[in-house]
Amino acid sequence: MKMFRRVTIGMVLAGVAAPSMAASNNSQHLALCKSELKRVYGEDTRLKLKSIKKKRGGNQMRIQSVVDGQSSMSTCWVDREGGINLLDREGVAIEVPAYDQAEKVTLND
């Protein structure tokens, strides 16, 4: 009887922990997508999550970007390894500018 009770409690706790782990992944993936989109469109961009679809290979997120009153829809794919692919409304890949950590040099006199 004790073994049955332990197994039952373990299954209930595992069922409770699984959705919270999925929510954690969604929030991490959303943060990654938003940071990449801000690198593309600028830090003053407003971003709003429209939908999340869970696929076998990762998550697909549709995010609305608003820059200077102009609205556009982007799709962000995050694979299981954390790789990110950004697509615009027409399905064309969005290039993310490389982050250069070198010091910037100006030629001001």
Backbone hydrogen bonds, N-H to C=O, Kabsch-Sander energy under -0.5 kcal/mol:
donor,donor_aa,acceptor,acceptor_aa,energy
5,R,1,M,-2.1
6,R,2,K,-2.4
7,V,3,M,-2.5
8,T,4,F,-2.4
9,I,5,R,-2.5
10,G,6,R,-2.5
11,M,7,V,-2.4
12,V,8,T,-2.1
13,L,9,I,-2.5
14,A,10,G,-2.2
15,G,11,M,-2.1
16,V,12,V,-1.6
17,A,13,L,-2.0
18,A,14,A,-1.7
20,S,16,V,-0.8
21,M,17,A,-1.8
22,A,18,A,-1.9
23,A,19,P,-2.3
24,S,20,S,-1.8
25,N,21,M,-2.1
26,N,22,A,-2.4
27,S,23,A,-2.3
28,Q,24,S,-2.2
29,H,25,N,-2.9
30,L,26,N,-2.6
31,A,27,S,-2.0
32,L,28,Q,-2.1
33,C,29,H,-2.5
34,K,30,L,-2.8
35,S,31,A,-2.2
36,E,32,L,-2.0
37,L,33,C,-2.6
38,K,34,K,-2.2
39,R,35,S,-1.5
40,V,36,E,-1.5
41,Y,37,L,-3.0
42,G,38,K,-2.0
45,T,42,G,-1.3
46,R,66,V,-2.2
48,K,64,Q,-2.2
50,K,62,R,-3.3
51,S,62,R,-1.3
53,K,60,Q,-2.9
55,K,53,K,-0.6
55,K,58,G,-3.1
58,G,55,K,-0.6
59,N,78,V,-2.4
60,Q,53,K,-2.9
61,M,59,N,-0.5
61,M,76,C,-2.7
62,R,51,S,-2.3
63,I,61,M,-0.6
63,I,74,S,-2.7
64,Q,48,K,-3.0
65,S,72,S,-3.4
66,V,46,R,-2.4
67,V,70,Q,-2.6
70,Q,67,V,-2.4
72,S,65,S,-2.4
74,S,63,I,-2.7
75,T,87,L,-2.9
76,C,61,M,-3.2
77,W,75,T,-0.5
77,W,85,N,-3.0
78,V,59,N,-2.6
78,V,76,C,-0.5
79,D,77,W,-0.5
79,D,83,G,-2.2
80,R,57,G,-1.3
82,G,79,D,-1.7
85,N,77,W,-2.3
87,L,75,T,-2.8
88,D,92,V,-2.5
91,G,88,D,-1.8
94,I,86,L,-2.6
95,E,93,A,-0.6
100,D,98,A,-0.7
101,Q,99,Y,-0.6
